Amino acid sequence: MLESVTTSAPTTAAAAPRLTRADGSPLRVLVVDDENSLTDLLSMALRYEGWDVKAAPDGQTALTLAREFKPDAIVLDVMLPDIDGLQVLGRLRNGGDDTPILFLTAKDAVEDRVTGLTAGGDDYVTKPFSLEEVVARLRGLIRRSAALVSEGGDSRITVGDLVLDEESYEVNRAGREIELTATEFELLRFLMRNPRRVLSKAQILDRVWSYDFGGKSSVVEIYISYLRKKIDAGEEPMIHTVRGVGYVIKPVS
């Protein structure tokens, strides 16, 4: 509904550098919501960024467009008329689709707000929200999902037997390939760029999510647990909790 949105996006968007795909073509964003007025406003704001936008009114249409349109990011409402947003997310992830997903939700309880993240989403905004906020968070998600080459020339970061390649977006430990989502990759990169340094939840929120997430440090705990399951599975742990302080990654001694 229109009362769920404020329209302050153009002021910030005009000052921000345009983002494009690596080949220079417009970024693609899929907006999924059954409120036509809302999708129209979101589409307008995203097209103002120079992006190519398609909209879906329900979950089944969203799944079809995700396969055909191949978006760089998806704005996904939790409440849909057929299958809900969490089911859409689950089917995409089970099919190997790791497109960054920004959830829209009217729920404001902490447990509800992190449910989408726990299920594999990358970020969320609660209604009412501003178009400016949605655009800013999408820009952050898309930047994090892009494979970046490090300035030093060597795209690899190595901590013990763990290697992260910023150019190929590959991660492996002791030769075992590890698949990560965009947010997991960015979190691991931040930890690996600061080996043996204890990073607080506040530092991680600021660096990985680019905002304080409403003070909800629980999202850091959730993503640290994801990384541990993938990085430390069957191995001696590299990611450690320093109680009352934060987290640190260090090679196995």
C-alpha positions as CSV (number, residue, x, y, z in Angstrom):
1,M,0.0,0.0,0.0
2,L,1.1,3.6,-0.7
3,E,1.2,4.4,3.0
4,S,3.9,1.8,3.4
5,V,6.3,3.9,1.3
6,T,7.9,7.3,1.4
7,T,9.4,8.7,-1.8
8,S,12.7,10.3,-1.0
9,A,14.8,8.1,-3.3
10,P,15.8,10.5,-6.2
11,T,17.7,12.9,-3.9
12,T,20.2,10.3,-2.8
13,A,20.2,8.3,-6.0
14,A,21.2,11.3,-8.1
15,A,24.4,11.7,-6.0
16,A,25.4,8.1,-6.1
17,P,27.5,6.6,-8.8
18,R,25.6,4.3,-11.2
19,L,26.2,0.6,-10.9
20,T,26.2,-1.6,-14.0
21,R,27.0,-5.2,-14.9
22,A,30.6,-6.0,-15.8
23,D,29.8,-5.7,-19.5
24,G,28.3,-2.2,-19.0
25,S,24.7,-3.4,-19.4
26,P,22.0,-2.3,-16.8
27,L,21.7,-4.3,-13.6
28,R,18.6,-6.4,-13.4
29,V,16.2,-6.4,-10.4
30,L,13.1,-8.5,-9.9
31,V,10.5,-7.0,-7.7
32,V,7.9,-9.5,-6.2
33,D,4.8,-8.1,-4.5
34,D,1.1,-8.5,-5.0
35,E,0.4,-4.7,-4.4
36,N,0.6,-3.1,-7.8
37,S,0.9,0.4,-6.4
38,L,4.0,-0.7,-4.4
39,T,5.7,-2.5,-7.3
40,D,5.1,0.5,-9.5
41,L,6.8,2.8,-7.0
42,L,9.7,0.5,-6.4
43,S,10.1,-0.1,-10.2
44,M,10.2,3.7,-10.7
45,A,12.8,4.2,-8.1
46,L,15.0,1.4,-9.4
47,R,14.7,2.5,-13.0
48,Y,15.8,5.9,-11.9
49,E,19.0,4.2,-10.9
50,G,19.3,3.1,-14.6
51,W,18.5,-0.5,-13.8
52,D,16.3,-3.0,-15.8
53,V,13.3,-4.0,-13.7
54,K,10.6,-6.7,-13.9
55,A,7.8,-7.3,-11.5
56,A,6.0,-10.4,-10.4
57,P,2.6,-10.4,-8.5
58,D,3.0,-13.9,-7.0
59,G,5.6,-16.5,-6.1
60,Q,5.1,-18.8,-9.1
61,T,5.6,-15.9,-11.5
62,A,8.7,-14.9,-9.5
63,L,10.2,-18.3,-9.9
64,T,9.6,-18.3,-13.7
65,L,11.1,-14.8,-14.1
66,A,14.1,-15.6,-11.9
67,R,15.0,-18.3,-14.4
68,E,14.3,-16.3,-17.5
69,F,15.3,-12.8,-16.5
70,K,18.4,-13.8,-14.4
71,P,18.3,-10.8,-12.1
72,D,21.2,-9.5,-10.2
73,A,19.0,-9.0,-7.1
74,I,15.5,-9.7,-6.0
75,V,13.1,-7.6,-3.8
76,L,10.8,-10.2,-2.3
77,D,7.7,-9.7,-0.2
78,V,7.1,-12.3,2.5
79,M,3.3,-12.4,2.1
80,L,2.2,-13.5,-1.4
81,P,-1.1,-14.8,-2.6
82,D,0.1,-18.3,-3.6
83,I,3.4,-19.4,-2.1
84,D,5.0,-17.1,0.4
85,G,8.4,-15.4,0.0
86,L,10.2,-17.9,2.2
87,Q,9.1,-20.8,0.0
88,V,10.2,-18.8,-3.1
89,L,13.6,-18.3,-1.4
90,G,13.8,-22.0,-0.5
91,R,13.1,-23.1,-4.1
92,L,15.6,-20.7,-5.5
93,R,18.4,-21.8,-3.1
94,N,17.6,-25.5,-3.6
95,G,17.9,-24.9,-7.3
96,G,21.4,-23.4,-6.9
97,D,20.3,-19.8,-7.4
98,D,22.3,-17.6,-5.0
99,T,20.9,-14.2,-6.3
100,P,21.0,-11.7,-3.4
101,I,17.5,-11.3,-1.9
102,L,16.1,-8.3,0.0
103,F,12.9,-9.2,1.9
104,L,10.0,-6.9,2.4
105,T,7.9,-7.6,5.5
106,A,5.3,-6.0,7.6
107,K,6.3,-8.0,10.6
108,D,8.3,-6.1,13.2
109,A,9.1,-8.8,15.8
110,V,12.8,-9.6,16.0
111,E,12.2,-13.3,15.5
112,D,10.1,-12.7,12.3
113,R,12.6,-10.2,10.9
114,V,15.5,-12.6,11.1
115,T,13.5,-15.6,9.8
116,G,14.2,-14.7,6.2
117,L,17.9,-14.3,6.9
118,T,18.0,-17.7,8.7
119,A,16.4,-19.2,5.6
120,G,19.1,-17.8,3.4
121,G,18.0,-14.3,2.5
122,D,20.5,-11.5,2.5
123,D,18.7,-8.5,4.0
124,Y,15.3,-7.1,4.8
125,V,13.3,-3.9,5.3
126,T,10.1,-3.6,7.3
127,K,7.0,-1.7,6.2
128,P,6.7,1.2,6.2
129,F,10.0,1.8,4.5
130,S,11.4,4.6,2.2
131,L,12.3,4.0,-1.4
132,E,15.7,5.5,-0.5
133,E,16.3,2.8,2.0
134,V,15.4,0.0,-0.5
135,V,17.7,1.4,-3.2
136,A,20.6,1.9,-0.7
137,R,20.3,-1.7,0.6
138,L,20.1,-3.1,-2.9
139,R,23.2,-1.2,-3.9
140,G,25.0,-2.7,-0.9
141,L,23.8,-6.3,-1.7
142,I,24.8,-6.0,-5.4
143,R,28.2,-4.6,-4.5
144,R,28.8,-7.4,-2.0
145,S,27.7,-10.0,-4.5
146,A,30.1,-8.8,-7.2
147,A,33.5,-10.5,-7.6
148,L,36.1,-7.8,-6.9
149,V,39.8,-7.9,-7.7
150,S,42.1,-6.7,-4.9
151,E,44.2,-3.6,-5.5
152,G,47.5,-5.4,-4.7
153,G,47.3,-7.6,-7.8
154,D,47.0,-10.9,-6.0
155,S,43.3,-11.7,-5.6
156,R,43.8,-14.4,-3.0
157,I,43.6,-14.0,0.8
158,T,45.1,-16.9,2.7
159,V,44.8,-17.7,6.4
160,G,46.3,-21.1,7.2
161,D,44.8,-23.7,4.9
162,L,41.8,-21.4,4.0
163,V,42.0,-19.5,0.7
164,L,39.6,-16.9,-0.5
165,D,39.9,-15.6,-4.1
166,E,38.3,-12.2,-4.6
167,E,38.5,-12.4,-8.4
168,S,37.0,-15.9,-9.0
169,Y,34.8,-15.7,-5.9
170,E,36.0,-19.1,-4.9
171,V,36.8,-20.3,-1.4
172,N,38.5,-23.6,-0.4
173,R,40.0,-25.1,2.7
174,A,42.7,-27.7,2.4
175,G,41.6,-28.1,-1.2
176,R,37.9,-28.6,-0.4
177,E,35.7,-26.1,-2.3
178,I,33.3,-24.2,-0.2
179,E,30.2,-22.5,-1.6
180,L,29.1,-19.3,0.1
181,T,26.3,-16.8,-0.4
182,A,27.2,-13.1,-1.1
183,T,26.8,-12.1,2.5
184,E,28.7,-15.1,3.8
185,F,31.5,-14.3,1.4
186,E,31.7,-10.7,2.5
187,L,31.7,-11.7,6.2
188,L,34.5,-14.3,5.6
189,R,36.5,-11.7,3.6
190,F,36.3,-9.2,6.4
191,L,37.5,-11.8,9.0
192,M,40.3,-13.0,6.7
193,R,41.5,-9.5,6.0
194,N,41.9,-9.2,9.8
195,P,43.4,-12.5,10.9
196,R,44.1,-12.9,14.6
197,R,42.2,-9.6,15.3
198,V,39.1,-9.8,17.4
199,L,36.2,-8.0,15.6
200,S,33.2,-6.8,17.5
201,K,29.6,-7.4,16.3
202,A,29.3,-3.6,15.8
203,Q,32.4,-3.6,13.5
204,I,31.0,-6.5,11.5
205,L,27.6,-5.0,11.2
206,D,29.1,-1.7,10.0
207,R,31.5,-3.4,7.5
208,V,29.4,-6.3,6.1
209,W,25.9,-4.8,6.2
210,S,27.0,-1.1,6.0
211,Y,24.6,-0.1,8.7
212,D,23.8,-1.0,12.3
213,F,20.9,-3.3,11.4
214,G,18.8,-1.6,14.1
215,G,21.2,-2.9,16.7
216,K,20.2,-6.5,15.9
217,S,23.5,-8.2,16.6
218,S,21.8,-11.6,16.4
219,V,22.2,-11.5,12.6
220,V,26.0,-11.6,13.1
221,E,25.6,-14.7,15.3
222,I,23.4,-16.3,12.6
223,Y,26.0,-15.7,9.8
224,I,28.9,-16.7,12.0
225,S,27.1,-20.0,12.6
226,Y,26.6,-20.4,8.8
227,L,30.3,-19.9,8.2
228,R,31.4,-22.3,10.9
229,K,29.2,-25.0,9.4
230,K,30.9,-24.5,6.0
231,I,34.4,-23.6,7.0
232,D,35.0,-25.7,10.1
233,A,32.9,-28.7,9.1
234,G,35.0,-31.8,9.9
235,E,38.1,-29.6,10.5
236,E,39.8,-28.1,13.5
237,P,38.0,-24.7,14.1
238,M,39.4,-21.5,12.7
239,I,36.5,-19.2,13.6
240,H,36.5,-18.5,17.4
241,T,34.2,-16.5,19.7
242,V,35.8,-14.2,22.3
243,R,33.0,-13.9,24.8
244,G,31.9,-10.4,25.4
245,V,34.1,-9.0,22.7
246,G,33.5,-10.6,19.2
247,Y,34.9,-13.0,16.7
248,V,38.3,-13.9,15.3
249,I,39.7,-16.1,12.6
250,K,43.1,-17.6,12.9
251,P,45.0,-20.5,11.4
252,V,45.1,-23.8,13.2
253,S,48.2,-24.1,15.2
